[in-house]
Amino acid sequence: MKPPVVLQELIEALRALPGVGPKSAQRMAYHLLQHDRPGAQRLARSLADASDRVRRCVLCNSFTETDLCDICASPRRESTQLCVVETAADLAMMEQSHAYQGLYFVLMGRISPLDNIGPREVGIDKLLRRVEDGTVTEVILATNFTHEGEATAHYIAEGAKARGLKVTRLARGVPAGSELEYVDLGTIAHALVDRR
């Protein structure tokens, strides 16, 4: 027996989530409808509210309900430093570290020529306009250490240096608490090159 159309639509909608395949989506849908109807209704309301109310900060591109996010609106943040990340999730991770007190710029992804995603598609033009006001003196590149992330960081670095800004990159190396015998060779090589 084929499930009702509305249930099939729910399963397909759940597949939009990263890492969720057809079987996982089906399990989630059946669980919500069979065991947690209040949870399903709460999820539906929260998703609808977030979709309607959350937008991008006019300065940093992060998610907010107002024109400026809390970070950009805070007078306690170091306005001369601008940390560039690929996603709002990356910004959240940086904030959870409590190690950085500057401002951010959230790209809309990373440059990927094979996917026809260039600098304009990820918002680098907006970033470079932002750093031209004379307030920012250092751009901290915190893109991922993938080929695309490295290409994105390189492109931004060239544009920022051309504007006379100091450009730094997150360090990479051996993770704290790890043992060298279990660390991949690429990480060890970068740790040696970037040693201090």
PyRosetta script that sets phi, psi and omega in degrees:
from pyrosetta import init, pose_from_sequence

init()
pose = pose_from_sequence("MKPPVVLQELIEALRALPGVGPKSAQRMAYHLLQHDRPGAQRLARSLADASDRVRRCVLCNSFTETDLCDICASPRRESTQLCVVETAADLAMMEQSHAYQGLYFVLMGRISPLDNIGPREVGIDKLLRRVEDGTVTEVILATNFTHEGEATAHYIAEGAKARGLKVTRLARGVPAGSELEYVDLGTIAHALVDRR")
pose.set_psi(1, 133.6)
pose.set_omega(1, 180.0)
pose.set_phi(2, -81.6)
pose.set_psi(2, 138.0)
pose.set_omega(2, 178.6)
pose.set_phi(3, -67.4)
pose.set_psi(3, 158.6)
pose.set_omega(3, 177.8)
pose.set_phi(4, -57.1)
pose.set_psi(4, 152.2)
pose.set_omega(4, -177.0)
pose.set_phi(5, -57.1)
pose.set_psi(5, -42.6)
pose.set_omega(5, -178.1)
pose.set_phi(6, -64.2)
pose.set_psi(6, -33.6)
pose.set_omega(6, 176.8)
pose.set_phi(7, -70.7)
pose.set_psi(7, -40.2)
pose.set_omega(7, 175.8)
pose.set_phi(8, -61.3)
pose.set_psi(8, -39.4)
pose.set_omega(8, 178.2)
pose.set_phi(9, -65.4)
pose.set_psi(9, -38.1)
pose.set_omega(9, 176.9)
pose.set_phi(10, -63.2)
pose.set_psi(10, -44.9)
pose.set_omega(10, 179.4)
pose.set_phi(11, -61.0)
pose.set_psi(11, -44.6)
pose.set_omega(11, 178.2)
pose.set_phi(12, -63.7)
pose.set_psi(12, -38.9)
pose.set_omega(12, 178.9)
pose.set_phi(13, -64.2)
pose.set_psi(13, -40.2)
pose.set_omega(13, 179.4)
pose.set_phi(14, -66.5)
pose.set_psi(14, -26.9)
pose.set_omega(14, 178.7)
pose.set_phi(15, -68.1)
pose.set_psi(15, -14.1)
pose.set_omega(15, 177.4)
pose.set_phi(16, -69.1)
pose.set_psi(16, -18.9)
pose.set_omega(16, 179.9)
pose.set_phi(17, -73.4)
pose.set_psi(17, 143.7)
pose.set_omega(17, -178.8)
pose.set_phi(18, -64.1)
pose.set_psi(18, 135.9)
pose.set_omega(18, 177.4)
pose.set_phi(19, 79.1)
pose.set_psi(19, 4.9)
pose.set_omega(19, -178.8)
pose.set_phi(20, -104.3)
pose.set_psi(20, 113.8)
pose.set_omega(20, 178.0)
pose.set_phi(21, -94.2)
pose.set_psi(21, -174.2)
pose.set_omega(21, -176.3)
pose.set_phi(22, -61.2)
pose.set_psi(22, -41.7)
pose.set_omega(22, -178.5)
pose.set_phi(23, -68.9)
pose.set_psi(23, -44.1)
pose.set_omega(23, 179.1)
pose.set_phi(24, -62.9)
pose.set_psi(24, -41.8)
pose.set_omega(24, 179.2)
pose.set_phi(25, -62.9)
pose.set_psi(25, -41.0)
pose.set_omega(25, 178.9)
pose.set_phi(26, -64.1)
pose.set_psi(26, -44.1)
pose.set_omega(26, 178.1)
pose.set_phi(27, -60.4)
pose.set_psi(27, -43.3)
pose.set_omega(27, 179.5)
pose.set_phi(28, -61.9)
pose.set_psi(28, -47.5)
pose.set_omega(28, -178.5)
pose.set_phi(29, -60.6)
pose.set_psi(29, -47.5)
pose.set_omega(29, 179.9)
pose.set_phi(30, -64.9)
pose.set_psi(30, -38.3)
pose.set_omega(30, 179.4)
pose.set_phi(31, -63.1)
pose.set_psi(31, -48.6)
pose.set_omega(31, -178.8)
pose.set_phi(32, -59.9)
pose.set_psi(32, -42.8)
pose.set_omega(32, -177.3)
pose.set_phi(33, -77.4)
pose.set_psi(33, -30.6)
pose.set_omega(33, -176.6)
pose.set_phi(34, -90.0)
pose.set_psi(34, -37.4)
pose.set_omega(34, -171.3)
pose.set_phi(35, -117.2)
pose.set_psi(35, -14.7)
pose.set_omega(35, -173.1)
pose.set_phi(36, -148.0)
pose.set_psi(36, 62.3)
pose.set_omega(36, 178.9)
pose.set_phi(37, -59.8)
pose.set_psi(37, -42.5)
pose.set_omega(37, 177.1)
pose.set_phi(38, -60.9)
pose.set_psi(38, -38.4)
pose.set_omega(38, 177.2)
pose.set_phi(39, -64.3)
pose.set_psi(39, -39.5)
pose.set_omega(39, 178.1)
pose.set_phi(40, -63.6)
pose.set_psi(40, -42.2)
pose.set_omega(40, 179.6)
pose.set_phi(41, -68.2)
pose.set_psi(41, -39.5)
pose.set_omega(41, 177.3)
pose.set_phi(42, -63.1)
pose.set_psi(42, -42.7)
pose.set_omega(42, 178.2)
pose.set_phi(43, -61.3)
pose.set_psi(43, -44.6)
pose.set_omega(43, -179.8)
pose.set_phi(44, -63.3)
pose.set_psi(44, -43.9)
pose.set_omega(44, 179.1)
pose.set_phi(45, -64.6)
pose.set_psi(45, -45.2)
pose.set_omega(45, -178.8)
pose.set_phi(46, -63.0)
pose.set_psi(46, -42.6)
pose.set_omega(46, 179.4)
pose.set_phi(47, -65.0)
pose.set_psi(47, -42.4)
pose.set_omega(47, 178.5)
pose.set_phi(48, -65.0)
pose.set_psi(48, -43.5)
pose.set_omega(48, 178.9)
pose.set_phi(49, -62.2)
pose.set_psi(49, -47.3)
pose.set_omega(49, -179.4)
pose.set_phi(50, -62.5)
pose.set_psi(50, -42.7)
pose.set_omega(50, -179.9)
pose.set_phi(51, -62.6)
pose.set_psi(51, -36.3)
pose.set_omega(51, -179.4)
pose.set_phi(52, -79.5)
pose.set_psi(52, -37.1)
pose.set_omega(52, -168.4)
pose.set_phi(53, -103.7)
pose.set_psi(53, -25.6)
pose.set_omega(53, -176.6)
pose.set_phi(54, -84.3)
pose.set_psi(54, 134.2)
pose.set_omega(54, 177.8)
pose.set_phi(55, -140.1)
pose.set_psi(55, -175.4)
pose.set_omega(55, -178.4)
pose.set_phi(56, -92.3)
pose.set_psi(56, 139.7)
pose.set_omega(56, 173.5)
pose.set_phi(57, -63.1)
pose.set_psi(57, 138.6)
pose.set_omega(57, -176.9)
pose.set_phi(58, -69.2)
pose.set_psi(58, -22.2)
pose.set_omega(58, 179.4)
pose.set_phi(59, -95.1)
pose.set_psi(59, -46.1)
pose.set_omega(59, -170.1)
pose.set_phi(60, -110.9)
pose.set_psi(60, -9.3)
pose.set_omega(60, -179.0)
pose.set_phi(61, 76.5)
pose.set_psi(61, 3.3)
pose.set_omega(61, 178.3)
pose.set_phi(62, -74.1)
pose.set_psi(62, 171.6)
pose.set_omega(62, 179.5)
pose.set_phi(63, -80.8)
pose.set_psi(63, 139.4)
pose.set_omega(63, -180.0)
pose.set_phi(64, -158.5)
pose.set_psi(64, 165.8)
pose.set_omega(64, 174.1)
pose.set_phi(65, -101.8)
pose.set_psi(65, -8.3)
pose.set_omega(65, -179.7)
pose.set_phi(66, -119.8)
pose.set_psi(66, 178.2)
pose.set_omega(66, 179.7)
pose.set_phi(67, -61.9)
pose.set_psi(67, -41.6)
pose.set_omega(67, 178.9)
pose.set_phi(68, -111.9)
pose.set_psi(68, 137.3)
pose.set_omega(68, 175.4)
pose.set_phi(69, -74.0)
pose.set_psi(69, 168.1)
pose.set_omega(69, -179.0)
pose.set_phi(70, -60.3)
pose.set_psi(70, -35.8)
pose.set_omega(70, -178.5)
pose.set_phi(71, -67.9)
pose.set_psi(71, -49.0)
pose.set_omega(71, -179.7)
pose.set_phi(72, -65.7)
pose.set_psi(72, -29.8)
pose.set_omega(72, -178.8)
pose.set_phi(73, -82.0)
pose.set_psi(73, -13.9)
pose.set_omega(73, -175.7)
pose.set_phi(74, -77.0)
pose.set_psi(74, 126.7)
pose.set_omega(74, 176.4)
pose.set_phi(75, -76.0)
pose.set_psi(75, -9.7)
pose.set_omega(75, -178.3)
pose.set_phi(76, -86.5)
pose.set_psi(76, -7.7)
pose.set_omega(76, -179.8)
pose.set_phi(77, -79.6)
pose.set_psi(77, 149.3)
pose.set_omega(77, 178.6)
pose.set_phi(78, -77.7)
pose.set_psi(78, 104.5)
pose.set_omega(78, -172.2)
pose.set_phi(79, -77.7)
pose.set_psi(79, -8.6)
pose.set_omega(79, 179.8)
pose.set_phi(80, -85.7)
pose.set_psi(80, -12.9)
pose.set_omega(80, 180.0)
pose.set_phi(81, -108.3)
pose.set_psi(81, 134.8)
pose.set_omega(81, 178.3)
pose.set_phi(82, -130.2)
pose.set_psi(82, 114.4)
pose.set_omega(82, -179.5)
pose.set_phi(83, -95.2)
pose.set_psi(83, 124.5)
pose.set_omega(83, -177.8)
pose.set_phi(84, -100.4)
pose.set_psi(84, 121.7)
pose.set_omega(84, 178.6)
pose.set_phi(85, -122.4)
pose.set_psi(85, 162.8)
pose.set_omega(85, -177.9)
pose.set_phi(86, -79.9)
pose.set_psi(86, -35.9)
pose.set_omega(86, -173.9)
pose.set_phi(87, -139.6)
pose.set_psi(87, 163.4)
pose.set_omega(87, 175.0)
pose.set_phi(88, -63.1)
pose.set_psi(88, -30.3)
pose.set_omega(88, 176.9)
pose.set_phi(89, -65.7)
pose.set_psi(89, -36.6)
pose.set_omega(89, 176.5)
pose.set_phi(90, -65.1)
pose.set_psi(90, -40.3)
pose.set_omega(90, 176.6)
pose.set_phi(91, -59.7)
pose.set_psi(91, -44.5)
pose.set_omega(91, 179.9)
pose.set_phi(92, -59.8)
pose.set_psi(92, -40.3)
pose.set_omega(92, 178.0)
pose.set_phi(93, -65.0)
pose.set_psi(93, -41.8)
pose.set_omega(93, 178.1)
pose.set_phi(94, -61.8)
pose.set_psi(94, -42.8)
pose.set_omega(94, 180.0)
pose.set_phi(95, -65.3)
pose.set_psi(95, -37.4)
pose.set_omega(95, 179.8)
pose.set_phi(96, -66.0)
pose.set_psi(96, -20.1)
pose.set_omega(96, 178.6)
pose.set_phi(97, -75.1)
pose.set_psi(97, -20.8)
pose.set_omega(97, -177.7)
pose.set_phi(98, 57.3)
pose.set_psi(98, 22.9)
pose.set_omega(98, -176.3)
pose.set_phi(99, -102.8)
pose.set_psi(99, -6.6)
pose.set_omega(99, -174.5)
pose.set_phi(100, -131.2)
pose.set_psi(100, 132.6)
pose.set_omega(100, -178.4)
pose.set_phi(101, -121.7)
pose.set_psi(101, 14.7)
pose.set_omega(101, 178.7)
pose.set_phi(102, -88.9)
pose.set_psi(102, -162.1)
pose.set_omega(102, 179.3)
pose.set_phi(103, -100.7)
pose.set_psi(103, 172.0)
pose.set_omega(103, -176.5)
pose.set_phi(104, -128.3)
pose.set_psi(104, 163.1)
pose.set_omega(104, 163.1)
pose.set_phi(105, -137.3)
pose.set_psi(105, 124.8)
pose.set_omega(105, -178.6)
pose.set_phi(106, -100.3)
pose.set_psi(106, 115.7)
pose.set_omega(106, 175.0)
pose.set_phi(107, -71.5)
pose.set_psi(107, 165.9)
pose.set_omega(107, 176.0)
pose.set_phi(108, -99.9)
pose.set_psi(108, 47.8)
pose.set_omega(108, -179.1)
pose.set_phi(109, 118.6)
pose.set_psi(109, -145.1)
pose.set_omega(109, -179.2)
pose.set_phi(110, -146.7)
pose.set_psi(110, 156.5)
pose.set_omega(110, 179.4)
pose.set_phi(111, -63.9)
pose.set_psi(111, 131.3)
pose.set_omega(111, 178.7)
pose.set_phi(112, -148.0)
pose.set_psi(112, 87.6)
pose.set_omega(112, -176.8)
pose.set_phi(113, -56.0)
pose.set_psi(113, -33.8)
pose.set_omega(113, -179.9)
pose.set_phi(114, -65.0)
pose.set_psi(114, -25.0)
pose.set_omega(114, 178.4)
pose.set_phi(115, -102.0)
pose.set_psi(115, 13.2)
pose.set_omega(115, -178.1)
pose.set_phi(116, 58.8)
pose.set_psi(116, 37.3)
pose.set_omega(116, 177.1)
pose.set_phi(117, -111.8)
pose.set_psi(117, 110.3)
pose.set_omega(117, -178.5)
pose.set_phi(118, -107.1)
pose.set_psi(118, -174.3)
pose.set_omega(118, -178.5)
pose.set_phi(119, -57.2)
pose.set_psi(119, -38.3)
pose.set_omega(119, -178.8)
pose.set_phi(120, -65.8)
pose.set_psi(120, -39.0)
pose.set_omega(120, -177.4)
pose.set_phi(121, -66.8)
pose.set_psi(121, -27.3)
pose.set_omega(121, -179.1)
pose.set_phi(122, -98.5)
pose.set_psi(122, 0.5)
pose.set_omega(122, 172.9)
pose.set_phi(123, 88.6)
pose.set_psi(123, 22.0)
pose.set_omega(123, -179.0)
pose.set_phi(124, -67.1)
pose.set_psi(124, -31.3)
pose.set_omega(124, 177.0)
pose.set_phi(125, -61.8)
pose.set_psi(125, -40.9)
pose.set_omega(125, 177.7)
pose.set_phi(126, -65.8)
pose.set_psi(126, -40.3)
pose.set_omega(126, 177.4)
pose.set_phi(127, -60.1)
pose.set_psi(127, -48.3)
pose.set_omega(127, -177.4)
pose.set_phi(128, -66.8)
pose.set_psi(128, -32.5)
pose.set_omega(128, 173.5)
pose.set_phi(129, -65.7)
pose.set_psi(129, -38.1)
pose.set_omega(129, -178.6)
pose.set_phi(130, -62.9)
pose.set_psi(130, -38.9)
pose.set_omega(130, -175.7)
pose.set_phi(131, -82.4)
pose.set_psi(131, -0.5)
pose.set_omega(131, -178.2)
pose.set_phi(132, -86.1)
pose.set_psi(132, -3.8)
pose.set_omega(132, -176.2)
pose.set_phi(133, -79.1)
pose.set_psi(133, -5.2)
pose.set_omega(133, 177.5)
pose.set_phi(134, 91.3)
pose.set_psi(134, -7.5)
pose.set_omega(134, -179.8)
pose.set_phi(135, -80.3)
pose.set_psi(135, -46.7)
pose.set_omega(135, -177.4)
pose.set_phi(136, -75.6)
pose.set_psi(136, 130.0)
pose.set_omega(136, 176.5)
pose.set_phi(137, -114.7)
pose.set_psi(137, -19.9)
pose.set_omega(137, -179.8)
pose.set_phi(138, -133.1)
pose.set_psi(138, 130.0)
pose.set_omega(138, 173.8)
pose.set_phi(139, -107.4)
pose.set_psi(139, 121.0)
pose.set_omega(139, 179.6)
pose.set_phi(140, -101.7)
pose.set_psi(140, 117.9)
pose.set_omega(140, -178.0)
pose.set_phi(141, -88.6)
pose.set_psi(141, 116.4)
pose.set_omega(141, -179.6)
pose.set_phi(142, -123.5)
pose.set_psi(142, 37.5)
pose.set_omega(142, 174.5)
pose.set_phi(143, -75.6)
pose.set_psi(143, 163.5)
pose.set_omega(143, -178.2)
pose.set_phi(144, -68.0)
pose.set_psi(144, 156.9)
pose.set_omega(144, -178.8)
pose.set_phi(145, -90.2)
pose.set_psi(145, 48.4)
pose.set_omega(145, 173.2)
pose.set_phi(146, -103.1)
pose.set_psi(146, 172.2)
pose.set_omega(146, 177.5)
pose.set_phi(147, -59.3)
pose.set_psi(147, -43.8)
pose.set_omega(147, -179.9)
pose.set_phi(148, -66.9)
pose.set_psi(148, -41.7)
pose.set_omega(148, 178.5)
pose.set_phi(149, -63.5)
pose.set_psi(149, -39.2)
pose.set_omega(149, 177.8)
pose.set_phi(150, -66.6)
pose.set_psi(150, -42.0)
pose.set_omega(150, 178.4)
pose.set_phi(151, -63.4)
pose.set_psi(151, -40.7)
pose.set_omega(151, 178.2)
pose.set_phi(152, -63.2)
pose.set_psi(152, -46.4)
pose.set_omega(152, 179.4)
pose.set_phi(153, -60.4)
pose.set_psi(153, -42.9)
pose.set_omega(153, -179.8)
pose.set_phi(154, -62.2)
pose.set_psi(154, -45.0)
pose.set_omega(154, -179.5)
pose.set_phi(155, -61.6)
pose.set_psi(155, -45.5)
pose.set_omega(155, 179.7)
pose.set_phi(156, -65.1)
pose.set_psi(156, -42.0)
pose.set_omega(156, -179.3)
pose.set_phi(157, -59.2)
pose.set_psi(157, -43.5)
pose.set_omega(157, 179.7)
pose.set_phi(158, -61.8)
pose.set_psi(158, -43.4)
pose.set_omega(158, 179.8)
pose.set_phi(159, -67.5)
pose.set_psi(159, -39.2)
pose.set_omega(159, -179.8)
pose.set_phi(160, -70.7)
pose.set_psi(160, -42.0)
pose.set_omega(160, 178.3)
pose.set_phi(161, -63.4)
pose.set_psi(161, -37.4)
pose.set_omega(161, 178.3)
pose.set_phi(162, -62.8)
pose.set_psi(162, -21.8)
pose.set_omega(162, 178.5)
pose.set_phi(163, -97.1)
pose.set_psi(163, 9.9)
pose.set_omega(163, 176.4)
pose.set_phi(164, 79.0)
pose.set_psi(164, 19.5)
pose.set_omega(164, -177.4)
pose.set_phi(165, -95.0)
pose.set_psi(165, 149.2)
pose.set_omega(165, 172.4)
pose.set_phi(166, -74.6)
pose.set_psi(166, 133.5)
pose.set_omega(166, -179.8)
pose.set_phi(167, -121.5)
pose.set_psi(167, 126.8)
pose.set_omega(167, 176.2)
pose.set_phi(168, -125.2)
pose.set_psi(168, 162.0)
pose.set_omega(168, -177.8)
pose.set_phi(169, -128.0)
pose.set_psi(169, 142.3)
pose.set_omega(169, 175.0)
pose.set_phi(170, -53.6)
pose.set_psi(170, 140.9)
pose.set_omega(170, 176.3)
pose.set_phi(171, -73.4)
pose.set_psi(171, 156.5)
pose.set_omega(171, 175.9)
pose.set_phi(172, -137.8)
pose.set_psi(172, 152.3)
pose.set_omega(172, -179.4)
pose.set_phi(173, 168.7)
pose.set_psi(173, -154.6)
pose.set_omega(173, -175.6)
pose.set_phi(174, -71.7)
pose.set_psi(174, 126.4)
pose.set_omega(174, 179.8)
pose.set_phi(175, -65.0)
pose.set_psi(175, 145.9)
pose.set_omega(175, 176.9)
pose.set_phi(176, -60.2)
pose.set_psi(176, 137.2)
pose.set_omega(176, 177.5)
pose.set_phi(177, 83.8)
pose.set_psi(177, 2.4)
pose.set_omega(177, -178.6)
pose.set_phi(178, -95.9)
pose.set_psi(178, 164.0)
pose.set_omega(178, 176.7)
pose.set_phi(179, -110.2)
pose.set_psi(179, 135.9)
pose.set_omega(179, -174.2)
pose.set_phi(180, -54.8)
pose.set_psi(180, -36.0)
pose.set_omega(180, -176.2)
pose.set_phi(181, -63.2)
pose.set_psi(181, -19.8)
pose.set_omega(181, -178.3)
pose.set_phi(182, -105.7)
pose.set_psi(182, 2.6)
pose.set_omega(182, -179.5)
pose.set_phi(183, -91.7)
pose.set_psi(183, 139.2)
pose.set_omega(183, -178.5)
pose.set_phi(184, -68.1)
pose.set_psi(184, 156.0)
pose.set_omega(184, -173.8)
pose.set_phi(185, -64.1)
pose.set_psi(185, -35.9)
pose.set_omega(185, 178.8)
pose.set_phi(186, -62.8)
pose.set_psi(186, -41.4)
pose.set_omega(186, 178.6)
pose.set_phi(187, -64.8)
pose.set_psi(187, -42.5)
pose.set_omega(187, 178.5)
pose.set_phi(188, -63.2)
pose.set_psi(188, -43.1)
pose.set_omega(188, 179.8)
pose.set_phi(189, -60.9)
pose.set_psi(189, -45.2)
pose.set_omega(189, 179.1)
pose.set_phi(190, -65.6)
pose.set_psi(190, -37.6)
pose.set_omega(190, 178.9)
pose.set_phi(191, -63.5)
pose.set_psi(191, -38.5)
pose.set_omega(191, 177.9)
pose.set_phi(192, -67.4)
pose.set_psi(192, -44.5)
pose.set_omega(192, -179.7)
pose.set_phi(193, -64.5)
pose.set_psi(193, -40.8)
pose.set_omega(193, -175.7)
pose.set_phi(194, -93.9)
pose.set_psi(194, 16.1)
pose.set_omega(194, -176.3)
pose.set_phi(195, -62.4)
pose.set_psi(195, 155.4)
pose.set_omega(195, 177.3)
pose.set_phi(196, -137.6)
pose.dump_pdb("model.pdb")
